[in-house]
Amino acid sequence: MLKHKGFPSRLPSSDFQFTIRRANPKGVTPLVARERYADRRPADRRADAYFLACLWEHFGEQPFQRGNLDAGRLGWLFGREVVAADERFDPKSYDAHLRIDVARAMASFPDVFSGESA
């Protein structure tokens, strides 16, 4: 499992996790798109925005390997702002490649790309 050096492990002053420490010995947690409802708590929305800002700062428009990025946190963006980077995508692999869908991310989180967030 690739560890993304320099990537924040969590949202500062919170328990919102962004990375995992070690591979799951029972198997990889699959990436699944999680539904974001309009009534989500502001703290959850801040965590999504900060995580996307970290992805943008760390990877930009380039495809990146899932590695030690938390499946639960990725799930809130997966299928919308973060998408599979190739047809051979395996949601149960730490080696899966993802990329940011910049147009959709800018529409969903305009503050991240205007420099007002994070």
N, C-alpha and C positions, 0 to 999 in steps of 0.2 A: 504494500500500500504506500503510495506516494504521500509524503507529508509536505504540505505547502509551507515552507519556511517564511516567516514574517507575516503570515495571515493571522488576524486576530482570532483568539480562541473563543471569545464571547463578546456580547455587547457590554461595554464598560458599566460597572455598578449594577449588574443584573445577573440572572441565571439563564439568559438566552444563549444557548450553546451554538457555536459556529463550526467547531472542529471536534473530531474524536481523537483520543490518544492512541488507540491501538485497534487493529482489525478485530472484528467479531469472530471468535473461534467457532461459533455455531453457524456462521454463514453471513453473507453480506445483506444488510437491510436494503431492500429494493427501493428505488426512487419511485414515488407515487405522487402525482399532482394532488395537492390538498386544496379543497375549496376555501376561498377567502370570502367570507360574508361581510356585508357592509357594516354590521354591528360589532366588528372585532374591536378589542380594547386598543386604546392609543399606544400602550406599551408594545403590543404585538406589531402594530403598524410601524413603530419606530425601529423595532428589531428587523423587520423586513427591509426597510429603507436602508438601515445601516449595513446589513448584510449585502445588499445589492451594491451599495457604495464601495464596500470592501472588495467585492468581486470585480467591479469596474476598475478600481484603482490597481488591483493586483494583476488582472488579466486583460482588461480592455476588450477589444473586439475579437481577440484571438481565442481559438478553441482551447479549452483547458481540461485536464484530467480530474475526475471526481476526487480521487485520492482520499484524504482524511476529512473532507468537507462533510458535515453532518447531514444525513439523509432527511431527517425531520425538517431542518431549516431549509434545505434545498427544495423540499416538497412544497413549501409555500410559494415558491417562484417557478417551479418546474412546470413545463408545458405552456408557460406564458412568457415571462421575462427571461427564463433560462430554458434552453431547448437542447435536444440532442444535436451533436455536431456532425454525425454521419449516420448512414443507414444501418450499420452494424451495431447500433447502440444496444447495450445490455444493461437494463436497470439494476441488475444484481451484481455488477462488477465495479470494483474500485478503479479499474482501468478505463471505464467509460469516459468518453469525451463529450463535453458540454460546451455551449457558447451562450453569450448574452444576445438576445434578440433586441438590438439597440432601439429600434423604432417602438416596439411594444414597451420596453423598459422606460423609455422617455415619456411615453404617454401615461404609464401607470405611476411613475415616480419622478415627476419633473424636477422636484427639489434636489434629487441626487445629481442630476446632470447640470443644474444651474449653479451648483456650488454652495447651496444654502444648507444642505444636510451634511451629516457626518462630521 
